[in-house]
Amino acid sequence: MPVERELSDRPAPPPVPAPGTLVVDTRRGDLVGEFRGVAGPYWSLRPVRGGAEWEADPAHVRPADAREHLHAATAIANRRSTGERL
């Protein structure tokens, strides 16, 4: 049965992160987003710098590393200092 073989070759989805966790969507050029929740088979992510949420395949999402956390925190601080809404 080829269908069963294809399903077994697919990596297990990563554990669902807590809301607000910073993750990276590798399908969107390593775009950092804040995990918002699960939408069917996808995860809803929100850009750190603001903007529309998008849905990402969990198989192509990884946790943000220390450098990405620092970059995101700086972007948030800069937006707050100018009075922008997040």
Secondary structure by P-SEA (a helix, b strand, c coil): caaaaaaaacccccccccccbbbbcccccccccccccccccbbbbbbccccbbbbbcccccccccaaaaaaaaaaaaaaaaacccc
